[in-house]
Amino acid sequence: MYINTLNAYLKERFGRKIYKLTIDGGMTCPNRDGKVGYGGCIFCGGNGSGSFCPSSELSITEQIEEGKKLLSRKIKEGGYIAYFQSHTNTYAAVPYLRKIFFEAINHPDIVGLSIGTRPDCLGDEVLKLLEELAKIKPLWVELGLQTIHENTAKLINRCYPLKVYDESVKNLKSIGAEVVTHIILGLPGESEEQMLETVDYSSKVSDGIKLQLLHILKDTKLYEMYKKEPFRIFSLEEYAELLCRCIEIIPENVVIHRMTGDGDKRLLVEPLWSGDKKTVLNYLNRTFSEKNIIQGIKKANI
């Protein structure tokens, strides 16, 4: 059994090590400003999942250069993907999106773009722009699905139905973009079987999957909910077993972009074990080894 890891996939595709640089495009979300809802998703803090982004007051080029500088100690040679991470990165006027996306994609060290957004923020004009970008360099569009279950989607204040995700995936594939779906494992009230249903559903239509362990952070509505009525939190051992079950149903051609995720340690409430990234990765590697799960690209038989 194989895990088609992002690092192995990018090295195979580009012939060298590739790193992602997080970028803040200075946008918000439609479920924060009242267009579809208020307050944002309950797990999302004030920075919109962009805890590790440079300041949005910097230009896109300046953010790229700052990101390169931060990585300079461990990078001798390689390329970069500009990852627009914070909030909803297609939720702005198209002329503004054109300006920032083309500034990124035309940077000589950038080999591709990855744009995090919501499926309900991909109108016709945005899709036309993304189609232009996809013809220049590889383009990944990362969709925050989190769950296929409508009751959970309502609980987390996602503010769009599953059919919107389905339509967006279809539209993105038609313009040459690669789709990466974000899934959260451990959402309140969901069984492991429901989580696996989400993984199975999305992996059948996605080019990549991000499996995110649910983090409870102090500056979120989820934290307030947890304080009032605590819900189940995975132990490291339980999470590792669930990941193995997920890997079993993810096709080997689908790239697994993430298997845990990082919560801001200054705000992390639960699970506290997730703050020790080295220990987590070592434990996962041992678990995969014991179960004969190989991390890397499966080579075709010649």
N, C-alpha and C positions, 0 to 999 in steps of 0.2 A: 504494500500500500504506500502511495506517495503523497507528500504534501508539495504541491507546486508553489514553492515560496517565491515571494516577490524578488528577493535578492538574486536568486538563481535565474529567475525568468528575465530580469532586466539585464543581467550579465550575458545571458545567452542571446538576447535580442540585440543589444548594443555592442557586445564584444568587450565590455569593460565595466567597472564598478559604477553604478549610478546611485545618486543620493537625492532625496527629496528636500527641497527648501520650502519651509512654510511661509506663506505670504498672506498679509491682511489687506483685502481690497477695500476696507472701510465701509462695508455694507451692514444691513440689519436683516431681519426676517419678517415675512408677512404675518406670522403668528405672534409677533412682538408688537408691531405697530398698529394692529387693528384691522388690517386688510382681511385676514381670515380668522384672527384670534389675538389674544393678548397674553403676555407673560412668557411666551416661548415654550418649548418642550420642558417638562418638569425636571429632567436630568441635566439640563443645559444651564451653565452659569452665565454670568454677565458678559463674558468674552466670547460666547458662542462657540465653545469647543476649540478656541484658538489660544490656549494658555501659553503656547511656546512660539507664538508668532512675533515678528518684529513689530514695531510701532507702525500703525497705519498712517502716521504723519510723514513717514518717509516715502519717497517715490518707490515705484516697483523696482527700478534698477537699484536703488539704494538698499532696499530690503534683500534683493538677491545678493548683493555684494556683502552685506552684513552676515547673511546666512553662510556664504562661502568662507568668510573670515572665521566664523565660529567652528567650522568643520576643518579648517586648514591644518590643524595639528595631526589629524588622523588620515587626511587625504593627500596622497602624493599625486595621483592623477585620476581622472574620472569625469563624469558629466553630471548634470543636475536636471531634475524635474521641478518646475515651479508649481507648488501646490497651494492653490487658493483655498484656505481652510476655514477661516473664521466666518460664522454665520452663513448666509445664503448668497453664494457668489455669482448668481445670475439675477439677483433682485436689485436691479438698477437700470437706468436708461441705457439703451443700446450704444449710443455714442460714447458714454463713459466706459462701458464694458469693452468696447472696441479698443479704446485708448490703452487700458491697463493690460488687456490680454495680449495685444500686439507688442506692447513694450516688453512683456515677459518673453513671448515666443521668439522675438527677434534678437534677444540677448545671445551672444555667440556661445556661451557655456550651457545654455538651456537646450535639452534634447527633446523636451515634450512638456505639455501642460496637464495638470490634474486639477479639476475644478469641482469643489464640493458645493452641492446645491440641493434644493428640494424639487421633487418631480412636478410640483404645481407652479414652478417658476421657469418653465421652458416653453415660452410662447414661440410663435412662428418666426419673429424677427431674431430672437435669441438663437433659435436653431439654425437660422441662416448664417449667423455670425460663427457659431460653433462649427458649422460645415466648412467655412473658410479656413478656420484654424486647423481643422483635421487634415486639410490638404497640404498644410505647411510642415507640420511635425505631429507626432503621435499625440492624441488627445484622449484623456480619461475623464469621464464625468462621474463623480461619486454621489450617489443618491442615498439620502438618509431615510431608509425604509424602517429599520429597527424591528418591525414585526408585521406579519400578514394578518394578524388577528384584530378585528375591528374594535372589540371591547378594550383591548390593551391600547390600541392607537388612540382611542378616546381618552383613556386614563392618562396617557402621557402627553395629551394635548398636541398631537401631531397635526391635526386639522386638515387632513386630506384622506380620501378613501383609497383603497388598494387599486381600484381601476385606474386612478391617475398615475400611479407607479407603472402599471402595465403599459399604458399608452406612451409614457415617456421613454420607457425602455425600447419600445418599437420605433419611436421617432429617432432616438439617438443612434440606434443600430443602422437606420436608413441613411444617416448622414456620415457614417464612417467613424463615429465616436465609439470608444470602448467603455462599457458600463461596469462600474464597481459599486456593489450594494453594501451599505452599512447595516449590520444586524447587532442588536444588543442582547446578550445572554444574561438572564437573571432579572428581567423586568417583573415588577410586582404582580403576583397572581398567576403568572404563567407556569405551566408544567414544563418539564424537560421535553416531553413529546411535542408540545406546542412550539417550543424553540426549534426543535428539529424540523418541524413542518415548515417554519419560516426559512430555515437553511436550505431545505430541499426545494422549495418553491423558487427562491431567488437564484439558487445556483444553476437552475435549468435555463435561465435567461440571461445571466450575467457573465461577463468576462473575468470578473474578479469579485472577491468577497472580503469584507472586513468584519471579523468577529470581535466584538467589543464586550469585554466584561463590564457589567454595570458598576459604575462608581457612584457612591453617594458623596456629594461635595457640599460643603457648608453653605454656599451661596445659591442654593437651588430650592425649588418647591419640593423636590423629592426628599430633601433633608427634613423639611418640616413635616412631610407625610410620615417619614420613618420615625421621627421623634414621637409622634402621636400614636402610631401603630406599627411597631417594627415588623418587618417581613423577612422572609428567608434570604440569607446571604450565603453564597457558595464558599466553602472552604477551598483551599488550593487543590486538595486531593479530588474533591467533587468536580471542580472546574476542569481539571485535567482529564478526568473520565468523560465529561461532557464533550470536551474538544475532540477526543478520540471518536466519539459517536458522530460528531459533525463531519469529521474528516472522512469517515466511512461513506457518507452519502454525497460528498462534494466531488463532482467529476474531476479527473486528474488534469484535464485541460484548463480548469478554472483556477486562476491564480489566487492564492490566499495572501492578501495584503497585510493582514494583521490577525493576531490570535489572542491578544490580551488588551492592549491599550494602556495609556498612562494617565492617571489622575494627578492633578496638582497636589503635591504632598502637603502644602500649606493648608489646603482645604479638605483633604481626604478624611472622611469619617469611616467608611466601610467600602470594601474589605481592606483592613489595614495591611494584610499580607501582600496585597498588590503593590504596595509602595516599595518593596524590595525587589526591584526588577531582576537583578542578577540571580537571586534565589529562585524566583518564579521561572525564569528561562531555564535554569539548570534542572529544576524539577520536571518541567515539560519535556526537555530533551531526554531525560532518563526514562520518562513514561513512554515517549514515542519509541525509544530504543527497545524497551521491553516488549512493546507491542508490534515490533518490526515495521514501524512507520518510518519511511525514508523521506528526509527533507531535501528536495531538489527536483529537477525536471526529469521525468522518465524518458530515457532515450529509446528511440525506436530500434527494434531488432533489425540488424542488417544481414 
